Amino acid sequence: MRIRMKRKKKRQQQEKGSYGKCWEYLKESRIYFLIVVLLFLASFIVGCAFPVFFNEAIEEFMRNVLSETETMNFLQLFLFILQNNLSTAFTGMVFGLVLGVFPILISLLNGYVLGYVSGEVVMIAGLSSLLRLLPHGIFELPALIISLGLGIKLGSFIFVKNKKRQLVHDLKNSFRIFLLVIIPLLFVAALIEAGLIMMLG
């Protein structure tokens, strides 16, 4: 019994230590999250106000997603959303190693697409339709911002003196945050989004 209690206490201390390290690295990286937010907001505004780029590609993409998901049950839909979000977040983070270019492009593209779709939805169904999507966005957007910000930070190792040490430090902390912060956020977001789609559909 005592051994079990000691193991539990040790595990709790390790978890607190891991989350503490996550928080410290998040604070250390906040400028990169701000960059992502600014890029995302700028492209979102362009997508809403000037929806003239990639119209056919976006509409084709939306049609494909709708046709692919319309017959799914809750579990299938949840896994589909979670897999797509995890894939975007992970690639956006890891491919940031190439000077941070890939997460910058993803930030701009996602912001524009969301702005474009939001504008179209508001025109068709009114502003209240967007309010139904807010709950999952509360979890999904921070996860995406964090992963893309970490990706840009990963790419910045090339500009420091001790490149190898910085890269190892950034990779270690980025993967820790991905496991302990980003995955849980996207898990909750997928649950909420799948539930909303099932209720509204």
N, C-alpha and C positions, 0 to 999 in steps of 0.2 A: 504493500500500500504506500509506504513512504517513498519507495523507489519510483512508483508511478507518479506520485505527487511531485517529486523532484524533476522527473522528466518533463512533466507538464509545465512546471514553472520555468525550466530551462528553455523549452520550446516557445513559451510566451515571451520570454526575454529576447530570444533570437528574432521573433516576429516584430517586436517593438523596435529592436535595433535595425532591422531591415527597412521598416517603414520610416524610421527616423532618417536613415540614409537616403531614402527616396525623397523625403521632404527637403533635405538639405540640397540635393542635386537639382530638384525642381526650382528651388529658390536661386540656385547658382545659374540656372538656364533661362530665367524669366525673360531676358531680352529677346531670346529666340522665339518664345511663345508670342511675345508682342509683335514680332515681325510677321508671324503666321497670321495673327488676328488682323493686322492691317492689310495684308495681302488678300485675305479672305473677304474682308469687308469691302475693299475697293472693287474686287471682281464681282462680288454679290450685287453691289449697286449698279455696276455696268450690266450685269445679267438682267436686273429688274428694269432699268431705265432704257437700255439699248440692246434688246434681245435680237441682235442681227447676225451673230456669229454661230456657226455650227448648228443652225436650227434643225436641219434635216437629220443630222447625226444624233442630236439629243432626242428628237421625237422618235426616231427609229430605235434608239436604245431603250426609251421608256416603253415602247410597244413590246419590245422583246422581253423586258423584265415582267411586264404585266401578263403576257401570254405564258411565260415560264412559271409564274407563281399563282395564277388564278385557280388552279386545281389543287394546290398544296393545302395540307392540314396545318394545324398550329405548330406542331413540332417541326415539320419540314420547312415551314416558313421561317421559324425561329433560327434553325440551323443555316438556312440560306442567307439570311440577313447577317448572322454572326460571322459566317465564313467570309462573306464579302467585305464586311467592315474590318475584320482582323487582317485580311489580305491587304487592304488599302493601308491600314495603319502600319503593318509590319514592313511592307515594301517602301512606304514613304519614309520610315525611320532608317532602315538598313541601306537603302540606295542613296541616302543622304551623304554617304561616304564619298561620293563623286562631287566634291565641292558644294554639297548642299543643293545642287541644281534640281534634282528630282522632287524633293518635298516642296520646293518653291513652285514648281509647275503644278503639282497636285493641289496646292493651296489655291492657286489661281483658277484652275479648272473646276475644282469642287465648288468654290465660291460662285463662279459664273453659272454653273449648271443649277445650283440651288437657287440663285437669284432668278434665273430664267424660268424654272419650274414654279417658283413661288409667285412670280408675276402672272404666269398663265393661270394658276389655280385661283388667285385672287380675282382675276378678270371673270372667270367662269363661275366660281362658287362663293366669292366674297371673302372678306378679311377673316371672318370667323373660322373659315376652314383651316387656316394656318394654325390657329390656337390649338386645334386637336393634335397637331404634330409636335407641339412644344415639349411634352413630357419626355419623349425619347431623345429629343435634341439636347436636353439638359445634360444627358450622360454621353451621348455620341459625339457632340461637338467638342467638349473638353478633351475627350480621348483622342480625337483626331488632331486637335491643336497641339496636344502634348507630344504625340508621336511625330508629327511633322516638325515641330520645334526641335525635338531631340535629333531628328535627321539633319536639320541644318547645322546644329551644333556639332554633330559627328563630322560633317564635312569641313568644319573650321579648323580641324587639327593640323591641316597643312600650313596654317599661318603661324603656328607657335614654334618655339625653339626646339623643345624636346617632343618631337612628333610621336614617336612610338609610345612613350609614357602617357601622353595626353590621349592618344587613341585608345589604349587599353583602359584607361580610367573612364573615358566616355562610353565605350562599349559595355563595360561591366555595369555601370550605373543605368544605362539606357535599357539593357535587357532586364535588369531588376525592376525598373519602373514599368516596363511592358508587362511583366508577369504579375506584379502586385497591384498595379493601378489601372493600366489601360485595358487589360483583359476583363477585369471585373466591371469596369464602366461599360464596355461594349456588350458584355453579357446582359446587364440590366437593360441597356438600350434596346437590344434585340428582343428581349422579352416584352417590353412595353410596345415596341413598334409592331411586332407580330400580333399582340393582343388587340391593338387599335385597328389593324387591318382586318382582322377576323370580325371585330364588332361592327366596323363600318361597311365591310364588304358583304 
